[in-house]
Every structure is written in structure tokens, then in C-alpha cells.
Amino acid sequence: MKTTKNAYLAKLTEQIQMKSVKVGKNLEGTTPPSVFIGRWSYPKVYAGPMMSSQMGDTSIMDTPEDWIGQNKTQDEIINYRMNLVRGKQLIKIDDLENPFIEKLQDISLASKSIDSEATFGRRPTGSVLTEDSMPHGPSAVIEKFDIDAVKWDRQLEKTFYDTDLKSTDAIVNLHNKDVPFTAMQKAFSVGAIGTKNKRKLVPTRWSITACDSTLADEFLKKVRKFEKLDTYRVFEFGALNNYYVIILTPTEWQYEWYEAFIRLMKNEELIFSDYETNGGKKEYSIVGGCYYTAKMVVLDYLMQIKKQSGLLILREAYDGYVPLGVFNVRENIKEAMQRPYIEFETLESCLEYAGTKLRIPINRYVKQGTLMNEMLHTKQTTLDMYFKSG
């Protein structure tokens, strides 16, 4: 039976032991600002703040946009996240008038860390590690929660009060105003974005993909109208036990994502992939949120250079890799797209080059995928026909 990516990562995360911070039933500290909304028992959800017992500016704990640029190590990132204590209450997704949810909205729109204190029903325990959202430390039901006065981010505040603005337009506007993705996603998650009657709590994991795919879809509408690139471009970057090779192809929009997990548990070498043709993708991707975030970042780049292209992404995860959430893909690819690229005339030469950087032989990727295989194949046929007729 073929392993799914979900099943594989579930097995991997089970094996990783995380040491989270120890706290008592009462906690005084700050929220970076940070909130988390679970998805179990939807349309009721466990919603609440994430707090650190540290005082002062703790924003770095929940701003993944800064981690790669500041060369934060995997251990530092895990340490930030395991120091965040999650408080939660079970709340209906449309109960936005609830004073507890109003505090969560306050936190999500805040421009900096906020002093806060909480009383839990019992001592918070455990930790959470998944592929889709960032890990966090212990959690418990929160009985009492107070925060200091909050200063809201100006762009988020304008969006909050504009209850006629559709969430799609709000998300694109915020992106264009350089509001960090995480800040926008938190605001969306706590029902602070969109038209008045559509606002509701959205589980953190879903809100990440919703923001990524909303931006990607809006960018794609414009990118389809641009001229195609006239050569192949290869971008690359590696951090946090990952390596990425990103190939832009001189074609209309089409996209294939590959990710390989190499000997993370034993001697396994697994490749997962998914793709879309020019018509786009109808069903949710089998490889999860990273598919959409990678697509969004590259389409954003194409918007900036006003070109259309196809896209192939090859990602490898190496020994020591820990699933830290979708941000890992977003920020690595963003970094790659800001670096100089190498140009090639053919897909074959791109792949030959990629083969010098990746640990799994390129022909295994070609066999695993659909689009890359077809692109190589179609090229070949047209060349053969050309030579025969000559």
C-alpha cells in the first residue's frame, strides 16, 4: 500500500520528543501576539491565546517571516514555540460577540506584544507538532484571561472596521500594504476580516491555506495575461534541513510540486507530488498546505516581473528535519525567489543542474510526477518530428 504524506508525517512526528515549558495554573507574561484556533469538533472550536511566561517583546516567537532572514536555527525556533502556552475555550464559530473572542481579536490586530495573565482549569500539559501549523507548547482550558490595553496595527484596524469589504479583497489589500502573512492570517482566523455577516472563527490550519490560496488565485488571474518567459530560470535555497530547487518554464501556467523525505526515520526515501494544468486545481491537494503556499509565493514573484511561466518545485527534507508548519515552505521559497537565478535553454539542462544539487536522482522525480514527465516527453516528440521532416 502506498504511504500518504499525512500518514508518513504523523509517524515521524510521533517519534520526535518535544520538551515544552512547565507552568502552573496561573500564568503572567505576554502574548507575542498569538492566537490558535483548533479544528476538532467544528462548528464549535477550541480557540484561545498563546502566551509566554517571558515579559517584554516576545514577538519573535510568532513571526516566522523574520526567522530565515535572521538565520534562526531549528532548535531556536522549536524553543520559541515550546515556550508558548495555549489557553482554550470551546466556542461556536459565529459567537463573535463573546468577550473572550473580542480579546482574541484584540490580540490578533495588535501591533506588538501584549502583557497578559491567565488562570487555567488545570496545569497546562503536552505539546503539539504537525506539518500544517507551527508547533506549540502545553495547553489547558482557560478560565480567566486578561490583557493590557492594545494598540492595533493601522492596516488591520482599517480592515476590521470595513465590514463591506469582501475577505478576498481585504487579503489582497493587506498583502499589497506589506502586512506580514502571519498577521493577516491571524486576523482572518479570529473573524476580523470580511463582510459583516460572513465573519466567523476559522481554524488556524484552514486559515493559512485560505489566505495562501486566495492570494494565489487572485495573482493567477493577472499572471495568465502576461507574456511568457522566454528561457528557463532556476532558483534555489536551503535552510532548516530542507533544500529547494524552483524551475520556471517558458510555458503557460502549470505547476508541479515534489517533496522528498530522505532517511528521516530509517532508510526510507519517499517522494510525494501533486500538480495542476492550466485549468487549475479543483480538489484539495493531497500534499496539503505547502502546495498552496509555494504556488502563492512564486505567483507573487511573477506578478512583480509581469511574466507568465510554468513552475516545477523540487523540495528535499534531510535527516534532522522537523515539521514546523507551512511557513517553512513559504519563507524558504520567498528567500529563494529573492536570490539570483540561473538561466537555461532547455528543461533537460535545468534538470541536469538540479541533479547536482539534490540527493535523489532526477529520474526518480521524473518517474514519480506527471507534469515534468509530460514536459520532457512532449519536447522530445516535437524535436524528433522536426528532425525526421528535415
N, C-alpha and C positions, 0 to 999 in steps of 0.2 A: 504494500500500500504506500502511495506517495505521501510523504510528510507535508503538512501545510506549514506555512511560515508561522502562523499563530501557535500551532502545537509545538513546533520546534522552540520558539522563544519562551513559551510557557515552561518548557522543560529546563531551558537554560536559566531562566530567572529563579526557578525553584532552587537551583544549585548555588546561587550566589547569596552569600550571607551578608546582610547589611546590619551594621551596628547603629541603631538610632539613639538619639539623645534621651536621657532619662529625666522626666519631670514629674512633679507631684500633681495633685488635683487642682491646685491654684497656680496660675502662670501669669507672671508680669513680664512684659517685654515689648516687642514691636512686631508689626506685620509689614513685610518688605515694600510695598503692599502685595498681598497674595490671597487668593481665594481658590477653593476647589469644590467642584460640583460633581458628585458621582452619578453613575447611570443606572445602578441597580434599583429595582422597584419603581422605575419610571411609569407613570407620570408623577409619582412622588419621588423626590431625590434627596440624597444627603448632601446638604450644602453647608458651607462654613468657611471661616477664615483659616489661613495658615499663619502661625505665629512662631517667632523665635524668642528664646529667653534672653537673647542679647539686646542691649539697648543701643540707641544711636541709629546710624544709617545702615540698614540691612538689605538695601535694595538689590545688591549684587546676588543675593540668594535666589531671586526670582526674575533676573534679567538675562536670559540666555543670549540675547543679542550682543552682550559685552564679553562673553566668556572666551570665544575663539580669538577675538582681537587682542584680548589681554593675556593670551596664552595660558588660560586656566587649565590645570591638569584634570584628568578624570577623577582623581582622588579628591581634589579641591571641590569639584562640582558635586560629587557624591556627599562630601562633608557638608556643604551648604544645604543640600536637600534633606539630609538625615537630621539636620538641626531644626527643620520646620515641623511644628506640631499642628496636626489638623483637628480642628474642632468641627462638629457636625450636628445638624438637626434635620429631621425628616420633614420636608416641606413640599406642598403641592407646587407644580411648576408655574402656576398662574397666580400664586399668592404674593404678588409683588408689594402689596401694601403692608406686609408683615414688617414690624420694626427691625427684626433680625436681618431680613433681606435688605432693608434700607441701609443698614450698616454695611452689609456686603457690597452694596452699590457704591456707598461712600468710599470703601476701601479700593474698589476696582477703578474708580475715577481719580484716585489720589495721585498727586504729582510726586510724592515722596513717602518714605517710611512713616508709619504712624504708631505712636505709643498705644499699647492696648493691654487689657487684662481679661483673663478668662477663669471661670470656675467650671471644672468638668464633673460629670456624674461619677466618674472613677478615674484612676490614674491612666493617662493615655499610654497605649502599648502598640507594639508591632511596627511594620514599615511597609511601604508599597513600592513595587518596582514593576513597571510594564513597558512595553515598546512604545505605546502611544502617547502617554503623558509623562511628565517628569516625575521621578521618584519623590517620595516624601517620607518623613519620619512617623512617629507614633500618632495614633488618633483616638478620640473618645467623643462621646456625646457631650455637647457644651450646654451648661445650664445657665450661665450668666456671662455676658460678654459686653465689655465697654471699650470705646476707643476715644482718643483725644479728638479735638476739633481737626477737621481735614481741609486741606486746600486742594481743590480739584485741578486736574490738567485742563488748560483752557479749551483745547480742541475737543476733548472728551466731554467737557461740560456743555459746549455748544451742541454737540450731537445728542446728548441726553435730553436737552430741552426741546430739540426739534422733533416733535412727535409726528410730524407729517413726512419725515424723511425715511424712505424705504431702507431696510438694512443693507441691501446691495450697494446703494448709492453712498450710504454712510461709511461702509467699509472701504470703498474705493477712495472717498474723500480723505478719510483718516490716513490711508496709505500714502496718498499724494502729499499729505501735510507732514510726512515722515514720523507719524506716531508709531512707536515700536509695535511690531506684530503682537507680542505678548500682551501689551496694554490694551490693544483693540480687541483681542480675543477674550480677555477677562471681562471687558465691558459688555461684549456680546453675550457672554456666558451668564451674566447676572441680570439680563433683561434690560440693559441700559441703552440699547441701540434698536432702531427700527420704528415703524409706525405704532402709535399708541396701543391699538387693540391686538397687535401681533406680538408684543413683547412677552417673553416668558423666560424662565430659567432654562439654560441649555447645558447638559453635562459637559465638563471641561473637554473630554476627548472629542465629542462631537463638534464642539465649538471651534476647535483647532482646524479640523477638516473643513468645516463650513466656511471659515474665513479664507483658508487656502483655496478652496475650490471656487468660491465666489470671485476672488481676485483673478484666479487663473481663467475662468470663463469670460470675465469682462476683458481681460488683456487679449485673449484669443480672438474675440470679435474684431479687434483692431488689427492684430498681427496678421490675420488672414488676408487683409487688404494690402499689406506691404509687398514690395519686390522681394524675390527670394535671394538668399545669399548666393554668391557665385563660386565659393570654394567651401571646403570642409574646414571647420575650426575645432581644435581640441583644447579643452581647458582641463586642469587637474588640480587637486589639492588633497592633502591628508592630515587628519588630526583625530585625537581620541580613538586610536586603534581602528581607524577607517581610512580607506583610500577611494577617491572618486575620479573617474575619467568621464568627461562630458563631451560628447561629439555633436556638433551642429552640422546638419547635412543640407546641401543646396537643393532642397525639395520643398514641396508644400508641407504644411504642418502634419506631422505624425510623430508618435512618441513611444519609445520602449524603455522600460526601467528594468534593470537587472540588479540583484544583490546576491552576493555570495558570502556565506558564513564558513570560515575556514578553520577547522580543528579547534572549535571553541570548547568542546566537551571531550571528544576523543580524537578519532582520525577522520571525522566527517568533513566532507566538502560539499555543501549544498548550495544550489543556485535557484533562486525564485525570480520569476519575471512576470511582467504584465505589460500590455500595450494598448494603444488606440490608433486607429487610422484617422484620416482627415475628418471623418464624420463625428469624431469624439467618442466618449465612453458613456454608456447608458447605466450599467450596473456598478455598484461599489467595488473598488479594486480589491483583488484577492491579496495584494501585498500591503493593504492598509494605508494609513495616513501619509506615509513617506512618499507615496506615488504622487499625491496631490501637491505636497509642499515643494517637491523638486520641480514639478511642472510649473508651479506658480513663479518660482524664482527665475527660471530660465525665460519664461514668457515676459517677465518684468524686464529682463535684460534686452529681449528682442524689441519690446516697446521702446526702450531707450535708444536703441540704434536704428529703429524704424526699418527692421528687416523681418522677413519670414524665413523659417527654416524647419527642418525636421530635427528630432532630438533623440539621441541614444545616451543613456547613462549607465555606466558600469560601476557598481559600488562593491568593495570588498571589506569585510569585517574580520579582524585578526584576533589571535589569542589575546585575552585580557579585555576584549570588548565587553562593555556592559550596556544593555539597552537603557538609554537615558531619556527617550522620548523623541518625538518628531522634530523638535528644534535642532537636534544633532544633524539631521539631513539638511534642514533649511539653512542653517548657519554655515555649514561646510560648503554647500553649493554656492551660497552667496559669496563666500570668500573666494572660491574657485573662479567665479564669473568676473571678479574684480582684478584678477591677475592676467598677465599677458597670455595670449593663446598662440598655438602653432597652427599654421595653415597647411592643408594637404590638398592634392588634386583628386584623389580617389578615396573611396571608403576603405579599400584594401590597405592603402598606406597608413590611414588613420589607425586601423586595427593592428597593423604590424607594430606601429609605435606604441599603442596601448598595451600590446603584448609584452613590451619591455618594462612596463610599469606595474603590471598586475601579476598576481601569483598563480592564478588559474589560467591554463592555456586558452587563448581566444576561441579556438574551435569548439571548446565546451560551451562557451556563451552562445556561439552561433547555433549550435545544436539545440540548446535549451530554448532559445527565443523563437519569435515568429517574424517580426518586422525586419530585424537585421539580416536574417536568413534570406528573406524575400528581396531585400535591397541588393544584397550581394548577387543573388541569383538573377534578378531582372537585368542588372548591369551586364552580367556575363552574356546573357542571351542576346542582348542588343548588340554587344561587341561581336559575337560570333556571326550574327546575321550580316553585320557590316562587312566583315572580312570575306564572308562567302560571296556576297554580291560583288565585291571588288574583284 
